[in-house]
Amino acid sequence: MDESNILFIKKRGNTKKSEERLEVDDKHVTIQSRTGGSVVVNFKGSEGKINDIASFFHAVNEVEPIALNIAGAGEVDHYFRGISNITLNETDGLYNLSVTLQFRSTVV
């Protein structure tokens, strides 16, 4: 994993073999924290790149576990909450997409 990339990992089952991964350069991503432990991940890029990202998240069920690893700092578990429609920014000609994740708290 490149130090400036963000890695999304679908957590299915108990083995690493069942994981699907999406790695995105951080220049295409902004993350906004919301109240209540949710985050909105905004993607911006070419039509092809945004379609690849959308395909990854369209295959995720609501409240399915997703781990987020920013710049190799370690995995933080979230639940998938939803995905926006793809929009075209007329100003710069790039496409936008947003994904909402909920922080998955664990009580020990």
Legacy VTK file of the C-alpha trace (Angstrom):
# vtk DataFile Version 3.0
C-alpha trace
ASCII
DATASET POLYDATA
POINTS 108 float
0.000 0.000 0.000
1.320 3.419 -0.966
1.751 5.721 2.042
-0.659 8.302 0.652
-3.405 5.882 -0.385
-6.652 4.994 1.309
-7.615 1.332 1.418
-11.201 0.095 1.774
-11.624 -3.556 2.731
-14.916 -5.452 2.606
-14.932 -7.786 5.598
-16.827 -10.948 4.667
-16.498 -14.041 6.776
-13.548 -14.872 8.978
-10.751 -15.261 6.444
-8.570 -12.862 4.491
-9.468 -14.795 1.325
-13.015 -13.434 1.501
-11.840 -9.813 1.638
-12.228 -7.514 -1.336
-10.071 -4.396 -1.486
-10.198 -0.989 -3.129
-7.152 1.255 -2.975
-7.590 4.931 -3.894
-4.983 7.681 -4.105
-5.699 10.254 -1.411
-5.702 13.068 -3.977
-9.102 11.711 -5.109
-10.580 11.512 -1.576
-11.782 13.838 1.167
-13.223 12.580 4.450
-15.737 14.508 6.540
-16.546 13.492 10.114
-20.165 13.792 11.172
-21.805 13.627 14.564
-22.699 10.220 15.936
-19.623 8.466 14.564
-20.455 8.645 10.879
-18.094 9.769 8.138
-18.739 10.837 4.578
-16.044 9.845 2.110
-16.094 12.046 -1.006
-14.443 10.848 -4.198
-13.529 13.035 -7.175
-11.968 11.836 -10.416
-12.366 10.720 -13.998
-15.524 8.934 -15.071
-13.703 5.589 -15.245
-12.149 5.934 -11.787
-15.443 6.958 -10.180
-17.274 4.105 -11.917
-14.709 1.636 -10.510
-15.218 3.055 -7.008
-19.009 2.974 -7.407
-18.882 -0.674 -8.550
-16.964 -1.633 -5.415
-19.467 0.052 -3.087
-22.600 -1.015 -5.018
-21.617 -4.594 -4.175
-21.725 -3.811 -0.431
-24.883 -4.359 1.612
-26.074 -1.786 4.119
-24.415 -2.275 7.538
-21.864 -4.653 6.032
-18.444 -4.287 7.713
-15.866 -2.169 5.877
-12.379 -1.439 7.193
-10.724 1.861 6.331
-6.924 2.157 6.324
-5.562 5.645 5.722
-1.921 5.830 4.632
-1.066 2.507 6.263
-1.967 3.735 9.763
-4.000 0.598 10.496
-7.503 -0.648 9.850
-10.464 1.087 11.480
-13.741 -0.820 11.281
-16.908 0.829 9.977
-20.317 -0.229 8.711
-21.400 0.731 5.206
-24.418 3.065 5.306
-24.979 4.191 1.732
-23.767 5.637 -1.552
-24.764 8.746 -3.489
-25.429 9.063 -7.189
-22.507 9.951 -9.434
-22.555 13.615 -10.415
-20.553 15.625 -12.941
-18.939 18.852 -11.780
-19.423 21.173 -14.767
-16.640 23.487 -13.563
-13.729 21.033 -13.635
-15.236 18.181 -15.681
-14.585 15.646 -12.914
-17.089 13.220 -11.440
-18.119 13.079 -7.777
-19.388 10.287 -5.560
-19.974 10.084 -1.800
-20.127 7.103 0.538
-21.368 7.165 4.136
-19.769 4.916 6.742
-20.622 4.461 10.435
-17.818 3.923 12.935
-18.047 0.402 14.354
-17.438 0.700 18.073
-16.358 -2.321 20.043
-16.888 -2.687 23.750
-14.394 -4.845 25.637
LINES 1 109
108 0 1 2 3 4 5 6 7 8 9 10 11 12 13 14 15 16 17 18 19 20 21 22 23 24 25 26 27 28 29 30 31 32 33 34 35 36 37 38 39 40 41 42 43 44 45 46 47 48 49 50 51 52 53 54 55 56 57 58 59 60 61 62 63 64 65 66 67 68 69 70 71 72 73 74 75 76 77 78 79 80 81 82 83 84 85 86 87 88 89 90 91 92 93 94 95 96 97 98 99 100 101 102 103 104 105 106 107
